[in-house]
Amino acid sequence: MTAVPKTEPALSPAEAKASVALGDLERSVGFVMRIAQLTAFENLFEELGPTEVRISEFTVLVAIAENPGVRQGVIADVLKIKWSNMTKVVRALETRGLVERHVPPNDRRSVMLRVTDGGREQIERSATKMYRSDRQALAMLSDEEHAQYLALSRKIAGWPSQAPEDSRR
């Protein structure tokens, strides 16, 4: 008779994930930030579903709405979007009637952007879900930890530690 090797009980998916070691990667801020971002986005994708705008589109819409007439390249640089990808995002938003492109007469090479009424409506429909999802993704943090995490993230991004006050809230 052959002896049957003794097997360990199966781990739950959460236990299996927790048991994976990543060595020095676990001490790499950039790597951990990327995993944290992907974890937060999982929640956001569930919240938005397939009918809303994509995260990149929402981000570009808000940036344009907050800066009417801004040049496309400036938004691309601030949001760290390759210019060719920014062109694709803007083209998709324009096709859906959410933004308008204007070429200024004094500089035919640049493109200025404005959000349409439809774009503003899309922002309103998506904003609550976006911001609720953001807070839910970080629900394990206290309000103080959330504020600290946001301030540190803004500092890493090269921005002031606090966002300017929003007069609309």
C-alpha positions, 0 to 999 in steps of 0.5 A, a space after each residue: 500500500 502506498 502512503 497518501 501524503 498528508 495535505 494541509 486544509 485549503 486556505 480561503 482566498 483572503 488567507 491565500 493572498 495574505 500568505 504571499 510574501 513579496 520580499 523587498 517589494 513590500 518596502 517599496 513605496 512606489 510598488 505599495 502605492 500602485 497596489 493601493 491604487 489598484 485596490 481602490 480602483 477595484 471598488 470604483 469600477 464596481 461602483 461605476 459599472 459599465 454605463 458611466 465614464 471611465 476614470 480617465 475620462 472623468 478626471 479629464 472632464 473635471 480638470 477641463 470644467 475647473 479650467 475652462 479654455 485650458 490648453 489640452 497639453 497643459 491638462 495632459 502634463 498635469 494629469 501625467 497623460 501622454 499627449 497621444 493618449 490625451 488626444 484620444 480621450 478628448 476625441 472620445 469625449 468630444 464625440 459623445 458631446 461632453 467637451 468642445 475643442 477650440 483652436 485659438 486664432 493666435 496659435 493654430 497648433 494648440 487646442 483649448 477645451 471647454 466642457 459642454 452642458 452634457 459634460 457638466 451633467 455627466 460630472 454631476 452623475 458620476 461625482 457622487 459615485 466617484 467620491 463615495 467610492 474613494 472614501 469606501 476604498 479607504 474605509 480602514 483609515 480614520 478621518 485623521 489618517 485619511 487626511 494625512 494620507 491625502 496630504 502626503 500623496 499631494 506632497 509626493 505629487 508636488 502639490 500643496 498639502 491641502 486642496 484649495 477651498 471649493 466654493 461650491 461645497 
